[in-house]
Amino acid sequence: MNPIDKRNVGAREPLKRGRPSVGITKKVSLTLTKEEWARIEDSKLTVAAFLKELLSTSPIESESENKITSTETFSAETYQFTKSSVDSRVDMTVKFNLPKDHPYTTEMIDNVRTTIDRSLFNNSNVVSVETKPQYICPFTGKRFGSIDKLVEAAVLKLLEWELARSIRIREKQMEHVRERQAAPKYLDQI
């Protein structure tokens, strides 16, 4: 080990501040046809977001054996609901899910009903709702949109639990030491 490495042994890692790095930023010049630019503009995404979305929907080939990549893609499923079925769900929510002494007036409930109709149906009788898979953490029951976020949250939660467990063990050991110190040391002290 060289002297510089020896000097840095045990040094703290610098604190990371700000937004976490998402990747490498590079300036590029992109030449596309009018139709291709129109497609990007119609998506209502930035060019970067559009490219990321485009790249994330195509399977990634593994460049090396050490690199972990996923070729599994999940397509969103689309469900269609009629206005009458949504209205009946609103009625059931108001009737069964609100407490009996709720503070909401009839006018407030009607405003909510109008907002749902206007937002979901927009002068139509059928709405299509897209759903995507969720990953449920086996430790906390929380739902995540990606396995990466699930693992990240699970590691942090399990570390938190492990720290709490080690503190409990240490406290029990200290309690045992205090009991032994308070206990009589000689037979004549009994």
PAMAR-766741 format. One record per atom (N, C-alpha, C): residue in three letters; x, y, z. Coordinates in steps of 0.05 Angstrom, whole numbers, padded with zeros to 5 digits, always signed. Atoms other than C-alpha are relative to their C-alpha. Last residue first. Example, Ala and Ser with C-alpha at 12.3 -4.5 7.8 and 13.67 -1.06 7.14 Angstrom:
2
SER-00016-00024-00001SER+00273-00021+00143SER-00015+00022+00014ALA+00018-00024+00000ALA+00246-00090+00156ALA+00018+00024+00000
//
This chain:
190
ILE+00026+00011+00007ILE-00528-00222+01019ILE-00020+00005+00021GLN+00017-00023+00009GLN-00469-00176+01032GLN-00028-00009-00008ASP+00009-00014-00024ASP-00433-00230+01074ASP-00018+00024-00007LEU+00022+00016-00013LEU-00429-00275+01012LEU-00011+00015+00024TYR-00011+00020-00020TYR-00388-00223+00975TYR-00024-00013+00013LYS-00025+00012+00010LYS-00402-00183+00911LYS+00011-00022+00019PRO-00020+00003-00021PRO-00475-00165+00923PRO+00025-00015-00011ALA+00003+00025-00016ALA-00511-00146+00859ALA+00022-00002+00021ALA+00016-00006-00023ALA-00510-00073+00836ALA-00004-00025+00018GLN-00014-00019-00017GLN-00452-00084+00789GLN-00015+00005+00025ARG-00022+00014-00012ARG-00485-00147+00761ARG+00016+00018+00019GLU+00011+00019-00019GLU-00550-00111+00749GLU+00023-00014+00015ARG+00009-00016-00023ARG-00513-00053+00715ARG-00011-00018+00022VAL-00024-00009-00014VAL-00477-00103+00669VAL-00008+00016+00025HIS-00012+00024-00013HIS-00543-00137+00651HIS+00025+00008+00016GLU+00018+00005-00022GLU-00575-00069+00635GLU+00011-00024+00016MET-00007-00020-00021MET-00514-00053+00592MET-00018-00004+00024GLN-00026+00006-00011GLN-00524-00118+00554GLN+00008+00019+00022LYS+00003+00023-00017LYS-00598-00105+00545LYS+00026-00008+00013GLU+00014-00009-00024GLU-00583-00035+00519GLU-00004-00023+00020ARG-00020-00014-00016ARG-00532-00063+00470ARG-00012+00010+00026ILE-00018+00020-00011ILE-00583-00113+00444ILE+00021+00013+00018ARG+00015+00015-00020ARG-00636-00059+00436ARG+00019-00021+00013ILE+00003-00018-00023ILE-00586-00014+00400ILE-00014-00015+00023SER-00027+00000-00014SER-00567-00072+00354SER-00001+00019+00024ARG-00005+00026-00013ARG-00641-00084+00337ARG+00026+00001+00016ALA+00018+00001-00023ALA-00654-00009+00323ALA+00005-00026+00016LEU-00011-00019-00019LEU-00594-00008+00276LEU-00016-00001+00026GLU-00024+00013-00011GLU-00619-00071+00241GLU+00014+00018+00021TRP+00009+00021-00019TRP-00688-00040+00233TRP+00024-00013+00013GLU+00013-00013-00022GLU-00659+00023+00201GLU-00008-00020+00022LEU-00022-00011-00016LEU-00614-00019+00157LEU-00010+00014+00025LEU-00013+00022-00014LEU-00675-00059+00136LEU+00024+00009+00016LYS+00018+00008-00022LYS-00713+00006+00119LYS+00013-00023+00016LEU+00000-00021-00020LEU-00654+00033+00078LEU-00017-00007+00024VAL-00027-00001-00013VAL-00644-00032+00041VAL+00000+00020+00022ALA-00002+00024-00018ALA-00719-00040+00028ALA+00027+00000+00014ALA+00016-00005-00024ALA-00725+00031+00001ALA+00003-00023+00020GLU-00012-00023-00014GLU-00668+00021-00049GLU-00015+00005+00027VAL-00024+00010-00013VAL-00694-00049-00067VAL+00013+00023+00016LEU+00007+00019-00022LEU-00764-00022-00081LEU+00025-00009+00015LYS+00010-00016-00023LYS-00737+00038-00120LYS-00008-00018+00023ASP-00023-00015-00011ASP-00696-00008-00165ASP-00009+00016+00024ILE-00013+00018-00019ILE-00755-00056-00174ILE+00024+00014+00013SER-00022+00015+00012SER-00794+00000-00206SER+00013-00017+00022GLY+00003+00002+00029GLY-00861+00035-00196GLY+00023-00015-00013PHE-00020-00015+00015PHE-00862+00022-00121PHE-00004-00005-00030ARG-00001+00006+00029ARG-00915+00000-00072ARG+00019+00019-00014LYS+00002-00023+00018LYS-00907-00002+00003LYS+00002-00008-00029GLY+00026-00001+00014GLY-00922-00067+00040GLY-00003+00024-00018THR+00017-00022-00009THR-00865-00054+00088THR-00027+00000-00012PHE-00006-00009-00027PHE-00821-00116+00086PHE-00019+00021+00011PRO+00009+00021-00019PRO-00848-00153+00025PRO+00005+00008+00029CYS-00022+00007-00017CYS-00844-00089-00017CYS-00009-00021+00021ILE+00008-00002-00028ILE-00899-00089-00069ILE+00023-00010+00017TYR-00015+00020-00015TYR-00877-00076-00141TYR-00005+00005+00030GLN-00013-00011-00024GLN-00928-00041-00184GLN+00014-00023+00015PRO-00005+00018-00022PRO-00948-00057-00255PRO+00013+00015+00024LYS-00026+00012+00003LYS-00977-00003-00299LYS+00006-00017+00024THR-00013+00009-00025THR-01048+00020-00308THR+00027-00012-00007GLU-00024+00017+00004GLU-01079+00063-00363GLU+00012-00008+00027VAL-00019-00005-00021VAL-01150+00089-00355VAL+00023-00020-00004SER-00021+00021+00000SER-01196+00095-00415SER+00021+00008+00021VAL-00028-00009-00006VAL-01259+00136-00403VAL+00018-00024-00001VAL-00019+00021-00007VAL-01328+00124-00434VAL+00028+00012+00005ASN+00012+00018-00020ASN-01389+00169-00438ASN+00018-00023+00009SER+00002+00028+00010SER-01355+00227-00472SER-00014-00017+00022ASN+00021+00002+00021ASN-01359+00303-00464ASN-00001-00028-00012ASN-00004-00021+00020ASN-01292+00308-00425ASN-00020-00004-00024PHE+00016+00006+00023PHE-01299+00241-00389PHE+00001+00020-00023LEU-00002+00027+00012LEU-01246+00239-00337LEU-00013-00003-00027SER-00028+00008+00004SER-01234+00312-00319SER+00003-00027-00014ARG-00014-00017+00019ARG-01304+00339-00330ARG+00028-00010-00006ASP+00012+00002+00026ASP-01340+00281-00297ASP+00015+00016-00021ILE-00007+00026+00010ILE-01292+00279-00238ILE-00011-00004-00029THR-00029+00000+00007THR-01297+00354-00228THR+00008-00027-00012THR-00004-00016+00025THR-01373+00351-00231THR+00029+00000-00009ARG+00012+00016+00021ARG-01376+00295-00178ARG+00004+00014-00028VAL-00018+00022+00005VAL-01329+00334-00134VAL-00010-00017-00023ASN-00023-00012+00014ASN-01372+00396-00141ASN+00021-00021-00006ASP+00008-00005+00028ASP-01434+00354-00124ASP+00023+00012-00016ILE+00000+00026+00013ILE-01399+00329-00061ILE-00008+00003-00029MET-00028+00009+00003MET-01382+00400-00040MET+00001-00026-00015GLU-00012-00016+00021GLU-01454+00423-00053GLU+00029-00008-00005THR+00010+00012+00025THR-01481+00366-00011THR+00012+00015-00024THR+00027-00008+00008THR-01438+00392+00046THR-00007-00014-00026TYR+00004-00008+00028TYR-01376+00356+00072TYR-00030+00006-00006PRO+00005-00029+00002PRO-01361+00357+00147PRO-00007+00009-00028HIS-00020-00013+00017HIS-01369+00281+00157HIS-00007+00030-00004ASP+00000-00029-00008ASP-01412+00259+00216ASP+00021+00015-00016LYS+00027-00010-00001LYS-01430+00191+00186LYS-00001+00030+00007PRO+00012+00004-00027PRO-01358+00177+00166PRO-00028+00014+00001LEU-00002-00025-00016LEU-01346+00175+00091LEU-00012-00006+00027ASN-00028-00006-00008ASN-01331+00108+00059ASN+00003+00025+00017PHE-00012+00020-00018PHE-01401+00077+00053PHE+00027+00008+00011LYS+00019+00013-00019LYS-01449+00129+00023LYS+00015-00017+00020VAL+00013-00019-00017VAL-01399+00177-00009VAL-00017-00014+00021THR-00021-00012-00017THR-01356+00121-00036THR-00012+00020+00020MET-00007+00019-00020MET-01418+00083-00061MET+00022+00011+00019ASP+00023+00003-00019ASP-01444+00144-00097ASP+00007-00019+00023VAL+00000-00025-00016VAL-01375+00158-00129VAL-00022-00002+00021ARG-00023+00002-00019ARG-01372+00085-00151ARG+00002+00025+00018SER+00008+00018-00021SER-01442+00091-00181SER+00022-00004+00021ASP+00019-00014-00017ASP-01420+00153-00220ASP-00009-00018+00023VAL-00015-00019-00017VAL-01359+00116-00245VAL-00018+00015+00019SER-00014+00017-00020SER-01403+00058-00270SER+00017+00018+00019SER+00018+00010-00020SER-01451+00108-00303SER+00014-00017+00021LYS+00006-00022-00019LYS-01395+00145-00338LYS-00019-00010+00022THR+00022-00017+00009THR-01370+00081-00369THR-00006+00021+00021PHE+00022-00003-00019PHE-01301+00053-00352PHE-00022+00018-00012GLN+00020-00020+00007GLN-01249+00027-00399GLN-00022-00001+00020TYR+00026+00008-00008TYR-01185-00007-00376TYR-00020+00022-00007THR+00020-00021+00001THR-01118-00001-00409THR-00027-00012+00007GLU+00026+00010+00007GLU-01059-00044-00391GLU-00020+00022+00001ALA+00022-00010-00016ALA-00989-00015-00392ALA-00026-00013-00010SER+00017-00018+00014SER-00936-00058-00422SER-00022+00009+00018PHE+00028+00003-00008PHE-00882-00086-00379PHE-00016+00019-00016THR+00015-00025+00002THR-00813-00096-00408THR-00029-00006+00008GLU+00029+00004-00005GLU-00765-00151-00389GLU-00014+00027+00000THR+00013+00001+00026THR-00698-00142-00423THR-00030-00004+00004SER+00026+00013+00000SER-00666-00118-00358SER-00010+00000-00029THR+00020-00014+00017THR-00593-00103-00351THR-00026-00015+00001ILE+00026+00010-00005ILE-00539-00120-00300ILE-00020+00016-00017LYS+00021-00021-00001LYS-00470-00107-00326LYS-00027-00013+00003ASN+00001-00013-00026ASN-00416-00156-00307ASN-00022+00020+00003GLU+00012+00019-00019GLU-00428-00202-00367GLU-00003+00013+00028SER-00020+00017-00013SER-00416-00145-00415SER-00014-00018+00020GLU-00025-00005+00013GLU-00455-00104-00465GLU+00022-00017+00013SER-00022+00000-00019SER-00523-00132-00445SER+00027+00003-00015GLU-00018+00023+00002GLU-00575-00114-00496GLU+00022+00003+00019ILE-00029-00008+00001ILE-00627-00063-00474ILE+00016-00026-00001PRO-00017+00017-00016PRO-00700-00077-00492PRO+00030+00008-00003SER-00013+00020+00016SER-00736-00017-00521SER+00018-00017+00017THR+00020+00019+00010THR-00787+00021-00479THR+00013-00021-00018SER+00008+00018-00022SER-00733+00056-00437SER-00021-00020-00009LEU-00021+00020-00007LEU-00698+00084-00499LEU-00010-00020+00022LEU-00004+00017+00023LEU-00761+00118-00526LEU+00020-00022+00006GLU+00023+00017+00002GLU-00778+00146-00457GLU+00003-00020-00023LYS-00001+00019-00022LYS-00708+00172-00449LYS-00023-00020-00001LEU-00020+00020+00006LEU-00710+00202-00518LEU+00003-00020+00022PHE+00010+00017+00022PHE-00776+00237-00504PHE+00020-00022-00007ALA+00020+00018-00012ALA-00751+00262-00436ALA-00011-00019-00022ALA-00014+00019-00017ALA-00689+00292-00469ALA-00019-00021+00011VAL-00015+00018+00018VAL-00729+00325-00525VAL+00014-00022+00016THR-00025-00012+00009THR-00776+00353-00473THR+00013-00020-00019LEU-00024+00005-00016LEU-00844+00321-00471LEU+00023+00017-00010LYS+00001-00018-00023LYS-00912+00345-00497LYS+00023-00005+00020SER-00001+00016-00025SER-00913+00283-00542SER-00002+00017+00025ASP+00027+00010-00006ASP-00937+00327-00600ASP+00000-00017+00026GLU+00016-00023-00010GLU-00870+00364-00599GLU-00028-00009+00008ILE-00011-00008-00027ILE-00831+00299-00606ILE-00017+00022+00012ARG+00007+00022-00018ARG-00876+00274-00663ARG+00010+00006+00028ALA+00028-00003-00007ALA-00871+00342-00697ALA-00008-00022+00020TRP+00001-00021-00020TRP-00795+00337-00694TRP-00029+00005+00009GLU-00012+00010-00025GLU-00799+00269-00728GLU-00001+00021+00022GLU+00019+00019-00011GLU-00847+00295-00781GLU+00010-00010+00027LYS+00022-00015-00011LYS-00803+00355-00795LYS-00020-00018+00014THR+00019-00011+00020THR-00744+00309-00806THR-00022+00016+00015LEU+00023+00017+00005LEU-00690+00302-00754LEU-00018+00012-00021THR+00013-00007+00025THR-00620+00329-00743THR-00022-00020-00005LEU+00018+00021+00010LEU-00595+00326-00671LEU-00015+00010-00025SER+00014-00014+00021SER-00535+00364-00645SER-00017-00022-00014VAL+00003+00013+00026VAL-00512+00337-00579VAL-00014+00018-00020LYS+00013-00017+00019LYS-00486+00365-00513LYS+00000-00014-00027LYS-00016-00006+00023LYS-00470+00311-00463LYS-00017+00018-00018THR+00012-00021+00017THR-00495+00301-00392THR+00019+00005-00023ILE-00021-00017+00011ILE-00476+00235-00359ILE-00014+00020-00019GLY-00016+00011+00022GLY-00527+00201-00316GLY+00020+00020-00008VAL+00017+00018+00015VAL-00580+00211-00262VAL+00016-00013-00023SER-00007+00001+00028SER-00535+00243-00210SER-00017-00021-00014PRO-00017+00023+00007PRO-00569+00254-00144PRO+00004-00001-00030ARG+00016+00020+00014ARG-00596+00325-00133ARG+00018-00023-00008GLY+00014-00006+00025GLY-00557+00365-00083GLY-00015-00023-00011ARG+00020-00022-00003ARG-00505+00343-00033ARG-00014+00004-00027LYS+00011-00007+00026LYS-00464+00280-00024LYS-00022+00020+00004LEU+00029+00000+00001LEU-00424+00280+00040LEU-00009+00008-00028PRO+00013-00026+00000PRO-00351+00263+00031PRO-00030-00002-00002GLU+00008-00006+00027GLU-00331+00193+00052GLU-00012+00028+00000ARG+00029+00000+00006ARG-00297+00193+00119ARG-00005+00006-00030ALA+00011-00027+00005ALA-00224+00175+00123ALA-00029-00002-00007GLY+00018-00008-00021GLY-00209+00107+00153GLY-00012+00028-00004VAL+00015+00022-00012VAL-00149+00095+00109VAL-00017+00010+00023ASN+00029-00003+00004ASN-00131+00160+00073ASN-00016-00023+00012ARG+00009-00024-00012ARG-00059+00164+00098ARG-00030+00003+00000LYS-00001+00004-00029LYS-00046+00092+00081LYS-00011+00024+00015ASP+00022+00017-00007ASP-00069+00105+00009ASP-00001-00005+00030ILE+00024-00016+00002ILE-00022+00164+00004ILE-00025-00017+00007PRO+00004-00018-00023PRO+00036+00124+00032PRO-00026+00016-00002ASN-00017-00024+00001ASN+00029+00067-00019ASN-00007+00020+00022MET+00017-00024+00000MET+00000+00000+00000MET+00018+00025+00000
//
